[in-house]
Amino acid sequence: MIEVINPADGSIVGQASFMNNEQVAAAITRTCDAFPAWAAKTAKQRSDLLRGWYELVRADRQIFAEIMVKENGKCLSEALGEIEYGLGFIEWYAEEAKRLNGDILPSHDPDASVLVMKEPVGPTAAITPWNFPFMMITRKIATALAAGCTMIIKPAEETPLTAYKLLEYARRAGIPPGVFEMVTGDANAIGEAFTQDPRIHKISFTGSTRVGKLLAQACGATLKTMTLELGGNAPFIVFDDSPIEEAVAALVSAKLRNSGQVCISPNRIFIQDGIYERFLDQLAAAVAKIRVDQGMQQEFVVGPLINRAALDKVVSLVDDAVGKGATVRLGGKPHEKGGLFYPPTILCGLDETFAVHNTEIFGPVFAIYRFSDEEEAIRNANNSEYGLVAYAWTRDLGRAFRLSKRLAAGMVILNSGSVGSASVPFGGIKHSGYGREGGHYGIEEYVHVKYVLMAGQNR
Protein backbone atom coordinates (compact mmCIF):
# COMPACT_ATOMS: atom_id res chain seq x y z
CA MET A 1 0.00 0.00 0.00
CA ILE A 2 0.97 3.65 -0.48
CA GLU A 3 0.56 5.72 2.68
CA VAL A 4 -0.95 9.16 2.12
CA ILE A 5 0.58 11.75 4.45
CA ASN A 6 -0.89 15.04 5.66
CA PRO A 7 1.91 17.55 4.98
CA ALA A 8 0.67 19.80 7.77
CA ASP A 9 1.40 17.34 10.60
CA GLY A 10 2.85 14.16 9.10
CA SER A 11 -0.16 12.03 10.04
CA ILE A 12 -1.35 9.18 7.82
CA VAL A 13 -4.71 10.11 6.31
CA GLY A 14 -5.28 7.14 4.02
CA GLN A 15 -3.82 4.51 1.75
CA ALA A 16 -3.73 3.73 -1.94
CA SER A 17 -3.04 0.43 -3.64
CA PHE A 18 0.45 -0.19 -4.99
CA MET A 19 -0.71 -2.00 -8.12
CA ASN A 20 1.54 -4.54 -9.79
CA ASN A 21 2.16 -4.79 -13.53
CA GLU A 22 -0.65 -7.31 -14.06
CA GLN A 23 -3.19 -5.10 -12.29
CA VAL A 24 -2.14 -2.07 -14.34
CA ALA A 25 -2.37 -4.09 -17.57
CA ALA A 26 -5.84 -5.31 -16.61
CA ALA A 27 -7.01 -1.74 -15.98
CA ILE A 28 -5.65 -0.64 -19.38
CA THR A 29 -7.51 -3.55 -20.99
CA ARG A 30 -10.76 -2.48 -19.31
CA THR A 31 -10.22 1.04 -20.65
CA CYS A 32 -9.67 -0.26 -24.18
CA ASP A 33 -12.52 -2.77 -24.09
CA ALA A 34 -14.98 -0.09 -22.95
CA PHE A 35 -14.16 2.26 -25.81
CA PRO A 36 -16.42 0.92 -28.62
CA ALA A 37 -19.60 1.05 -26.52
CA TRP A 38 -18.77 4.48 -25.07
CA ALA A 39 -17.92 5.96 -28.47
CA ALA A 40 -21.20 4.55 -29.84
CA LYS A 41 -23.29 6.44 -27.29
CA THR A 42 -25.01 9.55 -28.50
CA ALA A 43 -23.62 12.91 -27.51
CA LYS A 44 -26.75 13.44 -25.42
CA GLN A 45 -26.19 10.19 -23.51
CA ARG A 46 -22.60 11.09 -22.70
CA SER A 47 -23.69 14.58 -21.74
CA ASP A 48 -26.35 13.31 -19.35
CA LEU A 49 -23.90 10.98 -17.59
CA LEU A 50 -21.36 13.78 -17.15
CA ARG A 51 -24.09 16.06 -15.87
CA GLY A 52 -25.15 13.44 -13.35
CA TRP A 53 -21.55 13.15 -12.13
CA TYR A 54 -21.35 16.92 -11.81
CA GLU A 55 -24.50 17.08 -9.68
CA LEU A 56 -23.40 14.31 -7.31
CA VAL A 57 -19.96 15.81 -6.71
CA ARG A 58 -21.32 19.33 -6.35
CA ALA A 59 -23.73 18.22 -3.63
CA ASP A 60 -20.83 16.78 -1.59
CA ARG A 61 -18.15 19.34 -2.41
CA GLN A 62 -17.41 19.90 1.30
CA ILE A 63 -16.42 16.23 1.62
CA PHE A 64 -14.07 16.56 -1.34
CA ALA A 65 -12.58 19.78 0.02
CA GLU A 66 -11.76 18.25 3.39
CA ILE A 67 -10.09 15.24 1.75
CA MET A 68 -8.00 17.60 -0.37
CA VAL A 69 -6.88 19.68 2.63
CA LYS A 70 -5.72 16.55 4.44
CA GLU A 71 -3.69 15.07 1.59
CA ASN A 72 -2.50 18.24 -0.14
CA GLY A 73 -2.18 20.83 2.64
CA LYS A 74 -3.93 23.72 0.90
CA CYS A 75 -6.42 25.66 2.99
CA LEU A 76 -10.13 24.87 2.94
CA SER A 77 -11.16 28.05 1.10
CA GLU A 78 -8.67 27.22 -1.67
CA ALA A 79 -9.86 23.62 -1.82
CA LEU A 80 -13.47 24.74 -2.23
CA GLY A 81 -12.36 27.18 -4.92
CA GLU A 82 -10.53 24.42 -6.77
CA ILE A 83 -13.64 22.24 -6.63
CA GLU A 84 -15.77 24.98 -8.17
CA TYR A 85 -13.12 25.43 -10.86
CA GLY A 86 -12.92 21.68 -11.51
CA LEU A 87 -16.68 21.23 -11.54
CA GLY A 88 -16.78 23.87 -14.24
CA PHE A 89 -14.97 21.49 -16.57
CA ILE A 90 -17.45 18.68 -16.02
CA GLU A 91 -20.34 21.09 -16.59
CA TRP A 92 -18.72 22.70 -19.63
CA TYR A 93 -17.84 19.44 -21.37
CA ALA A 94 -21.20 17.91 -20.57
CA GLU A 95 -22.50 20.61 -22.91
CA GLU A 96 -19.52 20.59 -25.29
CA ALA A 97 -20.22 16.92 -26.04
CA LYS A 98 -23.28 18.16 -27.95
CA ARG A 99 -21.34 20.86 -29.81
CA LEU A 100 -18.62 18.72 -31.41
CA ASN A 101 -19.68 19.59 -34.92
CA GLY A 102 -18.35 18.61 -38.32
CA ASP A 103 -18.65 20.47 -41.62
CA ILE A 104 -19.99 20.22 -45.14
CA LEU A 105 -17.45 21.93 -47.43
CA PRO A 106 -17.79 23.24 -51.00
CA SER A 107 -16.94 20.35 -53.28
CA HIS A 108 -14.33 20.29 -56.02
CA ASP A 109 -16.47 17.67 -57.79
CA PRO A 110 -19.95 18.62 -59.06
CA ASP A 111 -21.00 15.01 -58.59
CA ALA A 112 -19.91 14.81 -54.94
CA SER A 113 -20.28 16.29 -51.48
CA VAL A 114 -17.42 16.88 -49.07
CA LEU A 115 -18.03 15.98 -45.44
CA VAL A 116 -15.74 16.54 -42.46
CA MET A 117 -16.44 14.37 -39.42
CA LYS A 118 -14.90 14.31 -35.95
CA GLU A 119 -14.34 10.95 -34.30
CA PRO A 120 -12.86 10.11 -30.88
CA VAL A 121 -9.16 9.22 -31.02
CA GLY A 122 -9.68 6.06 -28.96
CA PRO A 123 -8.67 4.92 -25.47
CA THR A 124 -6.55 7.54 -23.70
CA ALA A 125 -4.44 7.90 -20.56
CA ALA A 126 -3.59 10.77 -18.23
CA ILE A 127 -0.99 11.44 -15.55
CA THR A 128 -1.90 14.18 -13.09
CA PRO A 129 0.05 16.11 -10.41
CA TRP A 130 -0.55 16.64 -6.69
CA ASN A 131 -0.98 20.42 -6.62
CA PHE A 132 -4.52 20.39 -8.05
CA PRO A 133 -5.74 16.86 -7.27
CA PHE A 134 -9.36 17.61 -8.17
CA MET A 135 -9.26 20.06 -11.06
CA MET A 136 -6.45 18.38 -13.01
CA ILE A 137 -8.45 15.16 -13.11
CA THR A 138 -11.83 16.65 -14.02
CA ARG A 139 -10.28 18.80 -16.75
CA LYS A 140 -8.80 15.74 -18.46
CA ILE A 141 -11.50 13.15 -17.76
CA ALA A 142 -14.47 15.33 -18.67
CA THR A 143 -12.89 16.38 -21.96
CA ALA A 144 -11.99 12.84 -23.01
CA LEU A 145 -15.36 11.37 -22.08
CA ALA A 146 -17.28 14.16 -23.81
CA ALA A 147 -15.38 13.45 -27.03
CA GLY A 148 -16.27 9.75 -26.85
CA CYS A 149 -12.89 8.54 -25.57
CA THR A 150 -12.28 6.37 -22.54
CA MET A 151 -9.52 7.32 -20.11
CA ILE A 152 -7.30 5.71 -17.51
CA ILE A 153 -5.55 8.03 -15.06
CA LYS A 154 -2.55 7.79 -12.78
CA PRO A 155 -2.89 10.43 -10.03
CA ALA A 156 0.07 11.63 -8.00
CA GLU A 157 1.18 9.31 -5.20
CA GLU A 158 0.86 12.22 -2.74
CA THR A 159 -2.83 12.88 -3.46
CA PRO A 160 -4.72 9.76 -4.64
CA LEU A 161 -7.63 10.06 -2.19
CA THR A 162 -9.37 12.86 -4.08
CA ALA A 163 -9.00 10.82 -7.27
CA TYR A 164 -10.52 7.74 -5.63
CA LYS A 165 -13.48 9.81 -4.49
CA LEU A 166 -14.01 11.22 -7.99
CA LEU A 167 -13.97 7.71 -9.43
CA GLU A 168 -16.44 6.52 -6.80
CA TYR A 169 -18.86 9.32 -7.68
CA ALA A 170 -18.44 8.69 -11.41
CA ARG A 171 -19.53 5.09 -10.86
CA ARG A 172 -22.49 6.27 -8.77
CA ALA A 173 -23.48 8.57 -11.63
CA GLY A 174 -23.61 5.59 -14.02
CA ILE A 175 -20.35 6.13 -15.91
CA PRO A 176 -19.46 2.51 -16.73
CA PRO A 177 -16.35 0.66 -15.52
CA GLY A 178 -13.58 1.00 -18.08
CA VAL A 179 -14.75 4.38 -19.29
CA PHE A 180 -12.99 6.03 -16.35
CA GLU A 181 -10.26 3.85 -14.82
CA MET A 182 -7.54 4.63 -12.32
CA VAL A 183 -4.22 3.05 -11.35
CA THR A 184 -1.79 3.80 -8.54
CA GLY A 185 1.67 2.45 -7.87
CA ASP A 186 5.13 2.78 -9.35
CA ALA A 187 5.17 5.95 -11.47
CA ASN A 188 7.88 4.73 -13.86
CA ALA A 189 6.24 1.36 -14.45
CA ILE A 190 2.81 2.89 -15.02
CA GLY A 191 4.22 5.52 -17.37
CA GLU A 192 5.98 2.79 -19.32
CA ALA A 193 2.77 0.75 -19.52
CA PHE A 194 0.84 3.76 -20.83
CA THR A 195 3.41 4.76 -23.43
CA GLN A 196 4.22 1.28 -24.74
CA ASP A 197 0.69 -0.07 -25.11
CA PRO A 198 -0.37 0.51 -28.75
CA ARG A 199 -4.04 0.40 -27.75
CA ILE A 200 -3.67 3.72 -25.92
CA HIS A 201 -3.91 6.40 -28.59
CA LYS A 202 -3.28 9.57 -26.59
CA ILE A 203 -1.65 10.65 -23.32
CA SER A 204 -2.30 13.87 -21.43
CA PHE A 205 0.37 14.79 -18.90
CA THR A 206 0.69 17.64 -16.43
CA GLY A 207 3.98 17.77 -14.56
CA SER A 208 7.65 18.57 -14.89
CA THR A 209 9.34 19.34 -18.19
CA ARG A 210 11.90 16.61 -17.55
CA VAL A 211 9.27 13.88 -17.22
CA GLY A 212 7.21 15.33 -20.08
CA LYS A 213 10.17 15.02 -22.44
CA LEU A 214 10.72 11.39 -21.40
CA LEU A 215 7.07 10.58 -22.02
CA ALA A 216 7.12 12.33 -25.39
CA GLN A 217 10.14 10.31 -26.47
CA ALA A 218 8.50 7.06 -25.36
CA CYS A 219 5.23 7.92 -27.14
CA GLY A 220 7.09 8.30 -30.41
CA ALA A 221 7.42 4.53 -30.75
CA THR A 222 3.65 4.12 -31.08
CA LEU A 223 2.92 7.59 -32.52
CA LYS A 224 0.57 8.57 -29.73
CA THR A 225 -0.69 12.13 -29.68
CA MET A 226 0.00 14.08 -26.50
CA THR A 227 -1.11 17.08 -24.52
CA LEU A 228 1.74 18.35 -22.34
CA GLU A 229 1.32 21.01 -19.67
CA LEU A 230 4.78 21.31 -18.17
CA GLY A 231 6.86 23.72 -16.11
CA GLY A 232 6.63 27.49 -15.93
CA ASN A 233 8.71 30.52 -14.98
CA ALA A 234 6.05 33.18 -15.23
CA PRO A 235 7.01 36.86 -15.42
CA PHE A 236 4.79 39.40 -13.65
CA ILE A 237 5.49 42.88 -15.05
CA VAL A 238 4.19 46.05 -13.40
CA PHE A 239 4.63 49.32 -15.28
CA ASP A 240 4.70 52.63 -13.45
CA ASP A 241 1.28 53.69 -14.80
CA SER A 242 -0.39 50.76 -13.00
CA PRO A 243 -2.77 50.95 -10.02
CA ILE A 244 -0.33 49.72 -7.39
CA GLU A 245 -2.87 48.51 -4.85
CA GLU A 246 -4.72 46.40 -7.41
CA ALA A 247 -1.51 44.96 -8.84
CA VAL A 248 -0.24 44.05 -5.36
CA ALA A 249 -3.49 42.29 -4.47
CA ALA A 250 -3.44 40.32 -7.72
CA LEU A 251 0.20 39.37 -7.24
CA VAL A 252 -0.29 38.17 -3.66
CA SER A 253 -3.30 36.07 -4.63
CA ALA A 254 -1.60 34.53 -7.66
CA LYS A 255 1.71 33.90 -5.89
CA LEU A 256 0.45 32.40 -2.64
CA ARG A 257 -2.17 30.11 -4.13
CA ASN A 258 -1.35 26.60 -2.87
CA SER A 259 1.69 28.09 -1.08
CA GLY A 260 3.22 29.03 -4.44
CA GLN A 261 3.14 25.43 -5.67
CA VAL A 262 1.43 26.26 -8.97
CA CYS A 263 2.78 26.11 -12.52
CA ILE A 264 1.24 29.50 -13.33
CA SER A 265 2.55 31.15 -10.15
CA PRO A 266 4.37 34.45 -10.79
CA ASN A 267 8.04 33.49 -10.57
CA ARG A 268 9.95 36.59 -11.75
CA ILE A 269 8.36 39.86 -10.65
CA PHE A 270 9.52 42.89 -12.64
CA ILE A 271 8.68 46.35 -11.22
CA GLN A 272 9.41 49.57 -13.13
CA ASP A 273 11.77 52.09 -11.54
CA GLY A 274 9.15 54.82 -11.02
CA ILE A 275 7.04 52.77 -8.60
CA TYR A 276 9.59 50.23 -7.34
CA GLU A 277 9.89 51.40 -3.73
CA ARG A 278 6.18 52.14 -3.27
CA PHE A 279 5.24 48.79 -4.75
CA LEU A 280 7.70 46.96 -2.53
CA ASP A 281 6.39 48.72 0.60
CA GLN A 282 2.77 47.85 -0.21
CA LEU A 283 3.67 44.27 -1.12
CA ALA A 284 5.54 43.72 2.14
CA ALA A 285 2.65 45.17 4.14
CA ALA A 286 0.11 42.95 2.38
CA VAL A 287 2.16 39.76 2.68
CA ALA A 288 2.98 40.35 6.34
CA LYS A 289 -0.73 40.10 7.21
CA ILE A 290 -1.07 36.54 5.90
CA ARG A 291 -0.82 33.73 8.42
CA VAL A 292 1.04 30.47 7.94
CA ASP A 293 -0.98 27.57 9.32
CA GLN A 294 -2.61 24.21 8.65
CA GLY A 295 -5.42 24.42 6.15
CA MET A 296 -8.57 23.12 7.84
CA GLN A 297 -10.11 26.55 8.35
CA GLN A 298 -12.22 28.93 6.33
CA GLU A 299 -9.88 31.92 6.11
CA PHE A 300 -7.01 32.00 3.64
CA VAL A 301 -3.68 30.83 5.07
CA VAL A 302 -0.39 29.73 3.58
CA GLY A 303 -0.16 26.01 4.24
CA PRO A 304 2.77 23.59 4.23
CA LEU A 305 4.79 22.57 1.23
CA ILE A 306 3.95 19.12 -0.08
CA ASN A 307 7.03 17.21 1.15
CA ARG A 308 10.58 17.50 2.41
CA ALA A 309 12.09 17.68 -1.09
CA ALA A 310 9.88 20.68 -1.89
CA LEU A 311 10.92 22.44 1.31
CA ASP A 312 14.60 21.71 0.74
CA LYS A 313 14.38 23.15 -2.77
CA VAL A 314 12.90 26.45 -1.54
CA VAL A 315 15.43 26.70 1.29
CA SER A 316 18.27 26.06 -1.15
CA LEU A 317 17.08 28.70 -3.65
CA VAL A 318 16.64 31.37 -0.97
CA ASP A 319 19.97 30.57 0.73
CA ASP A 320 21.74 30.69 -2.64
CA ALA A 321 20.24 34.10 -3.41
CA VAL A 322 21.14 35.53 -0.01
CA GLY A 323 24.65 34.13 -0.29
CA LYS A 324 25.08 35.96 -3.59
CA GLY A 325 23.93 39.30 -2.22
CA ALA A 326 20.13 39.33 -2.46
CA THR A 327 18.22 41.33 0.15
CA VAL A 328 15.52 39.63 2.22
CA ARG A 329 12.63 42.04 2.74
CA LEU A 330 10.42 39.47 4.47
CA GLY A 331 10.78 35.85 5.59
CA GLY A 332 13.83 34.05 4.28
CA LYS A 333 14.02 31.09 6.67
CA PRO A 334 11.85 28.03 7.44
CA HIS A 335 8.88 28.93 9.61
CA GLU A 336 9.05 28.67 13.40
CA LYS A 337 6.26 26.08 13.24
CA GLY A 338 8.80 23.68 11.79
CA GLY A 339 7.72 20.74 9.66
CA LEU A 340 7.08 21.63 6.03
CA PHE A 341 6.00 25.23 6.64
CA TYR A 342 7.87 28.04 4.89
CA PRO A 343 6.77 31.68 5.30
CA PRO A 344 6.03 34.04 2.41
CA THR A 345 9.40 35.52 1.49
CA ILE A 346 10.34 38.63 -0.49
CA LEU A 347 13.77 38.74 -2.16
CA CYS A 348 15.19 41.89 -3.80
CA GLY A 349 18.38 42.78 -5.60
CA LEU A 350 18.24 39.84 -7.99
CA ASP A 351 19.41 39.39 -11.57
CA GLU A 352 19.53 36.62 -14.16
CA THR A 353 22.65 35.03 -12.66
CA PHE A 354 20.77 33.82 -9.57
CA ALA A 355 19.45 30.24 -9.46
CA VAL A 356 16.05 31.51 -8.34
CA HIS A 357 15.77 33.41 -11.64
CA ASN A 358 16.08 30.33 -13.82
CA THR A 359 14.24 27.79 -11.66
CA GLU A 360 10.53 27.18 -11.16
CA ILE A 361 10.44 28.04 -7.45
CA PHE A 362 7.25 26.17 -6.45
CA GLY A 363 7.10 27.91 -3.10
CA PRO A 364 5.92 31.17 -1.48
CA VAL A 365 8.90 33.26 -2.61
CA PHE A 366 8.47 36.65 -4.29
CA ALA A 367 11.57 37.21 -6.46
CA ILE A 368 11.66 40.95 -7.24
CA TYR A 369 13.54 42.66 -10.10
CA ARG A 370 13.47 46.23 -11.34
CA PHE A 371 13.47 47.52 -14.90
CA SER A 372 13.60 50.84 -16.73
CA ASP A 373 11.60 50.60 -19.95
CA GLU A 374 9.27 48.41 -22.00
CA GLU A 375 11.96 46.88 -24.16
CA GLU A 376 13.94 45.79 -21.13
CA ALA A 377 10.85 44.30 -19.51
CA ILE A 378 9.92 42.26 -22.60
CA ARG A 379 13.49 41.10 -23.11
CA ASN A 380 13.81 39.95 -19.50
CA ALA A 381 10.39 38.31 -19.45
CA ASN A 382 11.13 36.30 -22.60
CA ASN A 383 14.58 35.27 -21.38
CA SER A 384 13.43 31.82 -20.27
CA GLU A 385 13.10 28.36 -21.74
CA TYR A 386 9.53 28.31 -20.44
CA GLY A 387 6.49 29.95 -21.96
CA LEU A 388 3.36 29.02 -20.04
CA VAL A 389 1.92 32.33 -18.84
CA ALA A 390 3.00 35.96 -18.59
CA TYR A 391 1.32 38.66 -16.50
CA ALA A 392 1.55 42.39 -17.10
CA TRP A 393 -0.04 45.51 -15.62
CA THR A 394 -0.43 48.78 -17.51
CA ARG A 395 -3.08 51.43 -18.21
CA ASP A 396 -1.56 52.13 -21.65
CA LEU A 397 -3.82 50.47 -24.24
CA GLY A 398 -1.19 50.52 -26.97
CA ARG A 399 1.37 48.94 -24.65
CA ALA A 400 -1.16 46.29 -23.64
CA PHE A 401 -1.60 45.26 -27.28
CA ARG A 402 2.14 45.25 -27.85
CA LEU A 403 2.66 43.05 -24.81
CA SER A 404 -0.06 40.62 -25.90
CA LYS A 405 1.85 40.09 -29.15
CA ARG A 406 5.44 40.17 -27.95
CA LEU A 407 5.39 38.23 -24.68
CA ALA A 408 6.44 34.66 -25.51
CA ALA A 409 3.84 32.62 -23.66
CA GLY A 410 0.80 30.50 -24.40
CA MET A 411 -1.27 32.78 -22.16
CA VAL A 412 -0.87 36.52 -21.55
CA ILE A 413 -2.83 37.96 -18.63
CA LEU A 414 -3.17 41.75 -18.60
CA ASN A 415 -4.25 43.68 -15.50
CA SER A 416 -5.29 40.56 -13.60
CA GLY A 417 -3.82 37.70 -11.61
CA SER A 418 -6.51 35.22 -12.60
CA VAL A 419 -5.84 32.84 -15.48
CA GLY A 420 -8.27 30.01 -15.99
CA SER A 421 -11.84 28.95 -16.45
CA ALA A 422 -13.40 26.00 -18.23
CA SER A 423 -14.17 28.08 -21.32
CA VAL A 424 -10.63 29.25 -22.21
CA PRO A 425 -7.64 27.42 -23.76
CA PHE A 426 -4.96 26.63 -21.17
CA GLY A 427 -1.45 25.69 -22.27
CA GLY A 428 2.05 26.87 -23.09
CA ILE A 429 4.82 27.05 -25.65
CA LYS A 430 8.56 26.31 -25.63
CA HIS A 431 9.51 23.96 -22.75
CA SER A 432 6.13 24.53 -21.11
CA GLY A 433 4.58 21.99 -23.46
CA TYR A 434 2.03 21.87 -26.25
CA GLY A 435 -1.66 21.25 -26.76
CA ARG A 436 -4.52 22.99 -24.98
CA GLU A 437 -7.00 22.12 -22.26
CA GLY A 438 -10.27 23.96 -21.81
CA GLY A 439 -12.85 25.54 -24.10
CA HIS A 440 -13.72 24.10 -27.47
CA TYR A 441 -9.98 23.94 -28.17
CA GLY A 442 -9.53 21.28 -25.51
CA ILE A 443 -11.96 18.77 -26.94
CA GLU A 444 -10.35 19.05 -30.37
CA GLU A 445 -7.28 17.36 -28.82
CA TYR A 446 -9.37 14.17 -28.41
CA VAL A 447 -10.76 13.77 -31.91
CA HIS A 448 -9.58 12.77 -35.34
CA VAL A 449 -10.75 14.84 -38.28
CA LYS A 450 -12.03 12.56 -41.03
CA TYR A 451 -12.61 13.81 -44.59
CA VAL A 452 -15.30 11.98 -46.56
CA LEU A 453 -15.90 12.45 -50.30
CA MET A 454 -19.40 11.25 -51.17
CA ALA A 455 -19.44 10.97 -54.98
CA GLY A 456 -21.98 9.58 -57.42
CA GLN A 457 -24.88 11.58 -56.08
CA ASN A 458 -26.01 12.72 -59.54
CA ARG A 459 -25.83 9.31 -61.17
Secondary structure, DSSP 8 states (H G I E B T S, - for coil): -EEEE-TTT--EEEEE--B-HHHHHHHHHHHHHTHHHHHHS-HHHHHHHHHHHHHHHHHTHHHHHHHHHHHH---HHHHHHHHHHHHHHHHHHHHHGGG---EEE--SSTTEEEEEEEEE--SEEEE--SSSTTHHHHHHHHHHHHHT--EEEE--TT-HHHHHHHHHHHHHTT--TTTEEE--B-HHHHHHHHHH-TT--EEEEES-HHHHHHHHHHHGGGT-EEEEE----EEEEE-TTS-HHHHHHHHHHHHHGGGG--TTSEEEEEEEGGGHHHHHHHHHHHHHT--B--S-SSS--B---SSHHHHHHHHHHHHHHHHTT-EEEE--S--TT-TT----EEEES--TTSGGGSS---SSEEEEEEESSHHHHHHHHH-SSEESEEEEE-S-HHHHHHHHHHS-SSEEEES-S----TTS-B--EETTEE--BSHHHHHHTTEEEEEEEEE-TT-
